[in-house]
């Protein structure tokens, strides 16, 4: 199977699993909407009311952790599109926090950051013709999806895309002048994700 087909399968699996994880996050009452958990009907209504934000659910898991809560400094959350090593740590930390009070939400956090890149990188590697193809076919997946997310930021603005890049939304809220960091930072995070998971895809590629 050629590079294009392997990449196609990889990105299809990746966006499908991201969307599934975000649906599960809503069903687990993990998405706050003005202090009230978002309903699944409200989630799907975004397809017409805010299509940019709705499309974002295919590109990144919107789970996040507020790291300045109660300090009066600002609303800085870490989550969404972030380097995978940090995402896994946050997923486990939030999972442990919620498991005693909402087991479903705890599990969703644990698997939400992990499952989409892990499963799609494994699948991409399995169908690649060699290790080089396995590496690059998945390496392109997070780079392309992060670039699409950046385009959505430009098209829909920070309010629509903010849930998927909360750290960059925080910078934007602090000072609009920091927006240039967003234009660089989002693709760079995609690059880090590609480097993190494409090793798995390469290792599973057929040896020449």
N, C-alpha and C positions, 0 to 999 in steps of 0.2 A: 504494500500500500504506500502511495506516495506521501510526501510531506504535507501537501495540501489537504489530502483526505484525513490523515492522522490529526492534523491541526483542527480540521472541521469537526471531527468526532470529539476531540478534546474540549473545544470551546462550547459545543452543544451540551455536553455532559456538565460542564462547569456552570453555565448559565442556568440550566435546568435545576441543578442542585442548589444553587444560590436562591433561586425563586422558591423552591420547596422549603428551604431552611427559614426563609423570611415568612412564609405562610405559617409554618409551625411556631415561629416566634410570636406572631399575632394571635394564633389559637391558644398559646400559653400565657396570654395577657402580658407579653413582654414589651409591647410597643405603647408608649404613653402618648395620649392625645389630649392635651390640656388638662392633665391630671387624671384622666379616665383612660382605661385600657382601650385600644383601638379594636373595633369589631371587625370580623372578617368581611362583612358587607361593606364597611367603610374602606377596607383595604382594596377590594376589587373596584369600588367606585372611583378610586384614584385614576383608573384607566381613562376616564373621561374628565374628571375634575382637575387632575394634575398628572398628565401622561408622562412628564419628565421624571417625576419622583417614582411613578409606577415602573418605568423602565429601569430605574436604578436598582430595583429589587432583583433583577437578573444579573447584575454586575458585581454586587458585594453584599455580604451579610451585614445587616444594619445594627446588630447587637453592639453595645458599647458599655463602658464603665466610667462613671463620673469620678474623676480623681481629685476634684477640688470641692466636693460637696460640703457645705457647712462652713467653709473657710472665708466666704465673702469676697473671694478674689475674682470669681467669674465662673461661667459654666463650661469648664473644660472637660470634655469626654474623650476617651480613647477607644476606638473601635472602628467598625466599617472597614474601609480599605486601609490596611496597615500591614507592615512587614509580618510575614506569617509566624515567625518565632514569637513576636509580641502578641499576635492574635491568639495563638494557642495558650499562652500564659493567661491572658485575659479571660478566654473561654473557660479554662479550668477554675480560675479564681471566682468568676461569676457563677459558675456551676456549683461550686462548693457553697457559695453564699446562699443560693436559692434552693438547693436540694432539700434542706429541712422544712422549708415553708411552701415550696412549689416545685415538687420533684420534676414535673414535666418541663417547666421553664429551665431548671437546672441542667437537665439533659440536653435541651435545645442549645443552651449556651456552650456546653462542652463540645458538642458535635458541629455547631453552626460554623465556627471558624475553620474547623479541621476537615470535615467531610468533602466539601466541593473541590478544593485543590487536590486532596489526597486521592479520591476516587478517579477524578478526571486525569491526573498525572499517571496513575497506574494503568488506566484504560488506554491512554495515548501510547505509553511505552509498550504495552502488549501488542498493539496493532502496528507499531512502527517496524520498518524493514531492517533497521540497524540502530546502533546506539546514538550515532550522531543525529539521525532523524528523530529518534525518541527525545533527545535533548531539545532540539530546536522546535519541534512540533508543539511541545507544551510551553517552552520558553516564550513563545509568541502569544499564548493565551492571555496571561495577565497583563502583558504590555498592551495588547489590542483593547481589552476590556477597560483598562485604566484610561486609555486615550478616549474611548467612547464616553466614559464617565466625565472626563474633562470637557468634552464637547457638550455634554448635557449641562454641566456647570455653566458654561458660556451661554447656552441656549435658554436654560430655565432659571438660572440664578442660584445663589447660595441657600435660599429657603427650601428649594426643591431637592437639591443634591446634598445639602448639609448632613442629613441623617447617615449618609454613606461615607462621609469624610469629616466627622465631627471635629477633629483636630484642626483641619484647614478652615472649617467654618468658624472656629474659635478665633483663629488668627485674623480672619476677615472681619469679624465683629469687633476685635480690638482696634484695628485700623485698616481701612480699605487699601491703604498703600501696600499691605502685605499680600495683595492678590497675586503679585508676580511670583511669590513663593508657591502659591497653589498651582500655577501653570507649570512650574518645574517639579514640584513635590509629588503630585499625583502620578505622573509617568514614572518618576524615580521609584515610588513604592511598588508600582507594577513591575519594574525591573527587578527589585529585590525579591518579590514573590516568584518571578520566573526563575531566578537563580536558586531559590530555596527548594522548589519542588521539581524542577526539570532534571535534577540529578536522579530522582526516583524513576522518572520516565526514561532517562538514558540507560539506567541500570537494567531496566526491563526490556529494552530494545534488543532485537536479535543480533547476536554477534556476527560480524562479517567473516 
